[in-house]
Structure formats: C-alpha cells, structure tokens
Amino acid sequence: MNFPEPPEPSVVPSCKWLLSVYSQDILTRLDDIKAKLTSMLGTILKMDSTKKITKKLAGTAKGTALWLTSVGNEYGQILMSVLTAQEGAGLDPMAADLVRRYQRAGMDPPVALYVDCGCCAAAAEETKLKARFSGWPDLIVRLDIWHFMRRLALGCTTDAHQLYPLFMSRLSACIFEWDAADLALLREAKSQQLQSQGLDVDRHLSREELALHCRRRTRGEDTTIELH
C-alpha cells in the first residue's frame, strides 16, 4: 500500500514567546489579582518564618534574603509573605500594612495571632509582637501548638532519635481529637466505597483523608494532662 507523505510540522513558538505572552496576560489581570490577594482576611492568624524557600533563590536573587515570613488565616490562606535578611527584622511595615488592610475593608480585627517565638512575657510587659501590632490592641498573641509540642519534646529527646516521630504522633493524639460528626460522615462514605470489596474501613482510612475532610480541635487542658 502507498501512503501519502506526512504533513510538514508546524512551527512551535519558542519559550521566550510563550513567557512573553503569559506576562502580557498577567498584566491585563493585575488589578484583579491584587484585589483577590488583598481581600483574604481571617479572625485567627498564624505567623511563621522559614529558610527553606530562600535557599531556592537563584540567579541575581541568590543570597539576597535569609528568611521568608508569612501570615496565614484559619483556612490555610496566605495573607502576606515578605523576604527579610534576618528573622524578625523589617516586619514592622508588614504588620502595619495588615492593620491598614483590615481597616480599609471595614473588617473587625483578628482575635488571635499564633507565632513560634516572642509571645511569652510577664503580664505587665509588652512583647515586641504586641508593639508591632499595636493597631490591634485586643489581639491575643499565643505560642503555636506545633512549636509548643516541639518545646516539650526538647525536654526528653531530639528529632534525630529513632522514636521521635512516634513520640510526636502520640503527643499530638493527646492534644488533638477529630470532630466526631465529621469523622462519622467520613466513615460512612468510606464504608460505602469499600463495601463491595469487603475491606475494613479503619485499615483503609488514611491520615490524608482525615485531614482533608475532618476538622480537629484540642481536647482541653484536663484531658490532655490525663492522657499524658
């Protein structure tokens, strides 16, 4: 059999052309993107710093920043991120801008701010964080639960110990519990999914599914101390 010759391949745009078109498209939607980013608010905030992102900087940006500080809300959304040369330095403009954002939106100030350090002081003293967020005088600053757990772990072991992950897992189980209503709905849905296969629900209920579909809450001081 005789087959016709294949058609000539089309000219594929270069990567520079694609990046240029993508940049032009972003510029046409810049105001909308800014509005969506700055409209994220929350009643419970968390501020944390990390070096992991700054280590990935390349080119002319490499070595220009040491810390990335981010503020998120109770839904896991990032309200703002800033790059700084030192941890805690240069965060005053970020705090002031967050306060102005709430004021411009006509929203009530957040109730609590969870951080990894700088939150513990005597009742009569004012921490640097309280001074930094002076625009929210009623803001409650507390230690983030994960860093609270790490401080407890430092008293008995290090993260290099073989049983460290197991210890942190058991410690987390003493502090947190899954919402009973959410867990019941997830079990029912998973049971219907595995019914035809005759599999046990508990054995095939992954932690990722629990985190995705179920809320968590703290057990309370008395229960946590008893479980310890």
Helices and strands as residue ranges (DSSP letters): H 15-28, H 30-38, E 44-50, G 54-56, G 59-61, E 67-72, E 78-84, H 92-105, E 112-115, H 128-132, E 140-143, H 145-154, H 164-175, E 176-178, H 180-194, G 195-197, G 202-204, H 207-213, E 216-218, H 221-227
